[in-house]
Amino acid sequence: MRLIHTSDWHLGRSFHGVGLLPAQAAYLDHLVEEVAARQVDAVLIAGDVYDRALPPPDAVELLSRTVTRLIDAGAAVVISSGNHDSAIRLGFAADLLARAGLHIRSDLDSIGTPVLLADTAIYPLPYLEPTSTSVLQALGVEERSHAAVLSAAMDRVRADAAGRGPRTVVMAHCFAGGGASSDSERSISTGGVEIVAPTTFDGVAYAALGHLHRPQQVSERVRYSGSPVAMSFSEAGYTKGSLVVDLAEDGSLTVEHLAAPVLRPLRVIRGEIDTLLTDDAFTEAEGAWVRAVLTDPVRPRAALDRLRTRFPHLVDLDFDPQGATTAIRSYAAKLARREPFEVCCDFVAEVRHGAVADEAERELLRLALEAGRRDQKADEGGVRGGSAAGAA
């Protein structure tokens, strides 16, 4: 059984104001070609097909066209919902579409029921929001954490898989311990807890994960394909693509990384403006999407316009003056990559001149953050069977 594991297409996303749909379409053309050339049995898309609950029409059209081409090329297509997808919209007419080879799983009732392809059982888990009362009730879980709801879901998977052969696959959208994040994922933390142990997925031959955008192996049988298109400069230098997974009859596997085409690479350049404009070392960046970090002691005038004479695709400009009397660091920079819960606790300590929040106050902050996230998800999209619908 030959599978292609992919995830996090985020159709409809922009990169510093530039639409990514042409780059995403190039990857999908490549995917269709590889499916046909390699005689792939199924394409597994582990969540975040769209970038938001209400995707733009051109993104919906691209997905529709691509799925049709993949099925025509001979592969079944299995999609599980991610935290950016609207479970209701993505799962529309799922039962009918399954007859044509498109298997979409976005509701709680599907957990533990596999997509059967010959002797291979594939268990797509929809994104499970641990703050959702309906998710907790359906899975019989009291603890509001990603680890708790995924463990309960995997108990159902293992119970069903025990009666089947060794070729079993689970698809999930989560943050597995040992994985490395990038700047382009949005946090799915609940009160500061989002990580699940890789051992959560024990009992299956392969776990095809989505959510983290860097391709990576978490354990022998647990992997992230990563997003096929870079969406932040923190992903510069990583080879994007898909994973080709060959499952043998005994459940053993071989995995090959399949590089995706790159319409325009990412480059981060650093130095004083005169050096960036003249040094041959930066020639390679002239055709790339560029983030420039200027180190001039004094901020140059018209820096953006001057840099774009050499780097026309410059989309991000930052300043890190070297030799200046006072280092410049914005408040936003101080808070970069920090969890909202930590920021709230720090704010309490700041206004109290160092007196930190006690446990009761910390719990109140957690509840407030979770309520805010639920309200945001309710605004961004519907919920099907309690599965999360919006972007987090």
C-alpha positions in Angstrom: 0.0 0.0 0.0 1.5 3.3 -1.1 0.3 6.5 0.6 1.2 10.2 0.3 1.0 12.0 3.6 0.5 15.8 3.3 -1.1 18.4 5.4 -1.5 22.1 6.1 -2.3 23.3 2.6 -3.9 26.5 4.1 -5.5 27.3 0.8 -6.3 31.0 0.7 -3.5 32.2 2.9 -1.3 35.3 2.3 2.3 35.8 3.0 3.1 39.4 4.1 0.2 40.6 1.9 1.0 38.4 -1.1 -1.5 35.7 -2.0 0.0 32.2 -1.9 -2.5 30.5 -4.2 -0.2 30.4 -7.3 2.5 28.6 -5.2 -0.1 26.3 -3.7 -1.5 25.5 -7.1 2.0 24.6 -8.4 2.4 22.2 -5.5 -0.9 20.6 -6.2 -0.1 20.2 -9.9 3.1 18.4 -8.7 1.2 16.2 -6.3 -1.2 15.0 -9.1 1.8 14.2 -11.3 3.5 12.2 -8.5 0.3 10.3 -7.7 0.0 9.2 -11.3 3.7 8.4 -11.8 4.2 6.5 -8.5 0.8 4.7 -8.6 -0.2 6.0 -5.2 -3.2 4.3 -3.6 -4.3 7.1 -1.3 -3.5 10.8 -0.5 -3.9 11.6 3.2 -4.4 15.3 4.1 -4.1 15.7 7.8 -6.0 18.9 8.4 -5.9 22.6 7.6 -6.9 22.2 4.0 -8.1 25.8 4.1 -6.6 28.7 6.0 -9.9 29.9 7.5 -13.4 28.7 8.2 -14.8 30.8 5.3 -12.3 30.2 2.5 -12.3 32.4 -0.6 -14.0 31.0 -3.7 -10.8 30.6 -5.7 -9.4 28.4 -2.8 -12.6 26.2 -2.8 -12.4 25.9 -6.6 -8.7 24.9 -6.4 -9.5 22.2 -3.8 -12.4 20.8 -5.9 -10.3 20.7 -9.1 -7.4 19.0 -7.3 -9.4 16.3 -5.6 -11.0 15.4 -8.9 -7.6 15.2 -10.6 -6.2 13.0 -7.8 -9.0 10.6 -8.0 -8.8 10.5 -11.8 -5.1 9.7 -11.3 -6.0 6.6 -9.4 -5.8 7.6 -5.7 -8.4 7.7 -3.0 -8.3 11.0 -1.1 -8.8 11.1 2.7 -9.2 14.4 4.5 -9.4 15.1 8.2 -10.3 18.6 9.5 -7.8 20.9 11.2 -8.2 23.8 13.6 -8.4 26.2 10.7 -11.1 24.3 8.8 -14.9 24.7 9.4 -15.9 21.2 10.3 -19.5 21.7 8.9 -18.4 23.2 5.6 -15.6 20.9 5.0 -17.7 17.8 5.8 -20.7 18.8 3.6 -22.0 15.8 1.6 -19.2 13.6 3.0 -21.2 10.3 2.8 -22.0 11.0 -0.9 -18.5 12.0 -1.8 -17.1 8.9 -0.2 -18.7 6.9 -3.0 -16.5 8.7 -5.5 -13.3 8.1 -3.5 -13.2 11.3 -1.4 -13.4 10.5 2.3 -13.8 13.5 4.6 -13.9 13.1 8.3 -14.8 16.1 10.4 -17.3 14.9 13.0 -17.1 13.1 16.2 -19.3 10.1 15.2 -16.6 9.0 12.7 -13.9 8.4 15.4 -12.9 4.8 15.4 -14.5 4.0 12.1 -11.8 3.5 9.4 -11.7 4.2 5.8 -10.9 0.8 4.3 -8.7 0.5 1.3 -8.0 -3.1 0.5 -6.4 -4.5 3.7 -5.4 -1.1 5.0 -7.5 0.7 7.7 -7.1 4.5 7.8 -8.5 6.3 10.9 -8.8 10.1 10.2 -9.4 12.0 13.4 -11.0 15.4 13.1 -9.5 18.2 15.1 -10.7 17.8 18.6 -11.2 21.1 20.6 -10.7 20.2 24.3 -12.7 23.2 25.5 -15.8 22.0 23.6 -18.4 20.5 26.0 -19.8 18.3 23.3 -16.3 16.9 22.5 -15.7 16.1 26.1 -19.1 14.5 26.5 -18.9 12.4 23.3 -15.5 11.0 24.3 -16.3 10.6 28.0 -13.5 12.9 29.1 -13.4 15.4 32.0 -9.9 16.9 31.6 -9.9 19.8 29.2 -6.6 19.1 27.4 -5.5 17.9 24.0 -3.8 14.9 25.5 -7.0 13.8 27.2 -9.3 14.0 24.1 -6.7 12.5 21.8 -6.0 9.6 24.2 -9.8 8.9 24.3 -10.0 9.0 20.5 -7.0 6.7 20.1 -8.7 4.2 22.6 -11.5 3.9 20.0 -9.0 3.5 17.2 -7.1 0.8 19.0 -10.3 -1.1 19.9 -11.3 -1.2 16.2 -7.7 -1.8 14.9 -7.2 -4.8 17.2 -9.6 -6.8 15.0 -7.9 -5.9 11.7 -4.5 -6.6 10.1 -1.2 -4.9 10.7 -1.7 -2.1 8.1 -3.3 0.6 10.2 -2.9 4.3 9.9 -4.2 7.2 12.0 -4.4 10.8 10.9 -4.5 13.6 13.5 -4.0 17.4 13.8 -2.1 18.3 17.0 1.2 19.3 18.6 3.1 16.1 19.4 5.9 16.3 22.0 9.3 16.5 20.4 8.0 18.4 17.4 9.4 21.9 16.4 7.1 24.7 15.6 7.6 27.7 13.4 6.2 31.2 13.3 3.3 30.4 10.9 1.3 28.1 13.1 -1.4 29.6 15.4 -1.4 28.2 18.9 -4.0 25.6 19.8 -3.1 25.8 23.5 -5.7 25.5 26.2 -4.6 27.2 29.4 -1.1 26.7 28.2 -1.4 23.0 27.5 -1.3 21.8 23.9 1.4 19.1 23.7 0.5 15.4 23.4 2.9 12.6 23.9 4.0 10.7 20.8 3.1 7.4 22.6 -0.5 8.6 22.4 -0.5 7.1 18.9 0.9 3.7 19.8 -1.0 0.7 18.4 -1.0 1.7 14.7 1.6 1.2 12.0 1.8 4.9 11.1 0.6 8.2 12.5 0.2 11.0 9.8 0.2 14.2 11.7 -0.6 17.8 10.7 -0.4 21.2 12.4 3.4 21.8 12.6 4.7 23.3 9.4 8.2 21.9 9.4 8.6 18.3 8.1 9.9 16.2 10.9 10.0 12.7 12.4 8.8 12.7 16.0 9.3 8.9 16.5 9.7 5.9 14.4 6.1 5.7 13.3 4.9 9.3 14.0 5.7 12.0 11.5 4.7 15.5 10.3 4.7 16.1 6.5 4.8 19.8 7.2 3.2 22.4 5.0 4.0 22.1 1.3 4.5 25.9 1.0 6.5 28.1 3.4 4.4 30.6 5.2 6.9 32.4 7.4 10.6 33.3 7.3 11.2 30.9 10.2 10.7 28.2 7.6 13.5 29.5 5.3 16.0 26.8 4.6 13.6 23.9 5.1 12.8 21.6 2.1 9.0 21.6 1.8 7.0 18.7 0.4 5.1 15.5 1.1 5.9 12.0 2.5 5.6 8.9 0.4 4.8 6.0 2.8 5.0 2.4 1.7 3.3 0.0 4.1 4.3 -3.6 3.8 1.9 -6.5 4.5 3.4 -7.0 8.0 2.9 -3.3 8.9 6.6 -2.3 8.4 7.1 0.9 6.5 9.5 3.0 4.5 9.2 6.7 4.2 10.6 9.0 1.5 10.5 12.8 1.6 9.2 14.2 -1.7 10.3 17.8 -2.3 7.8 20.3 -3.5 8.4 22.8 -6.3 9.4 26.3 -5.1 8.0 29.2 -7.0 10.0 31.7 -5.1 12.5 30.9 -2.2 12.7 32.7 1.1 15.8 34.5 2.2 16.7 36.4 5.3 19.5 39.0 4.8 21.3 41.0 7.4 23.8 43.9 7.5 24.2 47.6 6.9 22.2 48.9 4.0 25.2 49.8 1.8 26.6 46.3 2.2 23.2 44.7 1.3 23.0 46.9 -1.8 26.5 46.1 -3.1 27.8 42.8 -1.8 27.8 39.9 -4.3 27.1 37.6 -1.4 23.4 38.7 -1.5 23.0 38.1 -5.3 21.0 34.9 -4.6 18.4 36.9 -2.7 17.5 39.1 -5.6 14.8 36.8 -6.9 13.6 35.6 -3.5 11.0 36.7 -1.0 13.2 38.7 1.3 13.3 39.7 5.0 16.0 42.3 5.5 17.4 43.1 9.0 19.4 46.4 8.9 22.2 46.8 11.4 23.1 50.4 10.7 23.6 52.4 14.0 21.2 55.0 12.7 18.1 54.1 10.7 18.7 54.9 7.0 16.3 57.1 5.2 14.0 55.6 2.5 15.5 52.2 3.4 12.6 50.2 2.0 12.6 51.9 -1.4 16.4 51.7 -1.7 16.5 48.0 -0.9 13.7 47.2 -3.4 15.9 48.5 -6.2 18.0 45.4 -5.7 15.5 43.1 -4.0 12.1 43.7 -5.6 10.4 41.0 -3.6 11.3 42.5 -0.2 8.3 42.0 2.0 9.6 42.5 5.5 12.1 45.0 6.9 13.4 45.1 10.5 16.1 47.1 12.3 18.6 45.8 14.8 21.1 48.7 15.2 24.6 47.7 16.1 26.7 50.2 18.1 23.7 52.3 19.0 23.7 53.8 22.5 20.3 52.2 23.4 19.1 48.9 22.0 15.7 49.2 20.4 13.3 46.5 21.2 9.5 46.9 20.8 7.0 45.6 23.3 5.7 43.3 20.6 9.1 41.8 20.2 9.3 41.2 23.9 6.1 39.2 23.7 6.9 37.3 20.5 6.2 33.6 20.6 4.9 33.7 24.2 1.7 32.0 25.2 -1.3 34.3 25.9 -1.7 32.7 29.4 1.9 33.7 30.3 1.4 37.2 29.0 -1.7 37.6 31.2 0.1 36.4 34.3 3.0 38.7 33.6 0.6 41.6 33.2 -0.9 40.9 36.6 2.5 40.9 38.2 3.5 44.1 36.3 0.5 46.1 37.5 0.9 44.8 41.1 4.6 45.8 41.1 5.8 42.2 41.3 3.0 40.4 43.2 2.1 37.4 41.1 -1.4 35.9 40.5 -2.4 33.2 43.0 -3.7 29.8 41.9 -7.4 31.0 42.0 -6.6 34.0 39.9 -4.6 31.9 37.4 -7.5 29.5 37.0 -9.8 32.5 36.4 -7.4 33.7 33.7 -7.4 30.3 32.1 -11.2 30.2 32.0 -11.4 33.7 30.5 -8.9 32.8 27.8 -10.8 29.6 26.9 -14.1 31.5 26.8 -12.6 34.0 24.5 -11.3 31.3 22.2 -14.7 29.6 22.1 -16.3 32.9 21.2 -13.8 33.4 18.4 -14.4 30.0 17.0 -18.2 30.5 17.1 -17.7 33.7 15.1 -15.4 32.1 12.5 -17.3 29.0 11.7 -19.7 26.3 12.6 -19.2 23.1 14.6 -20.2 19.7 13.5 -20.7 17.2 16.2 -18.6 19.3 18.6 -15.5 19.4 16.5 -13.7 22.7 16.3 -14.5 24.8 13.3 -12.5 28.0 13.3 -8.9 29.0 13.2 -7.0 29.0 16.4 
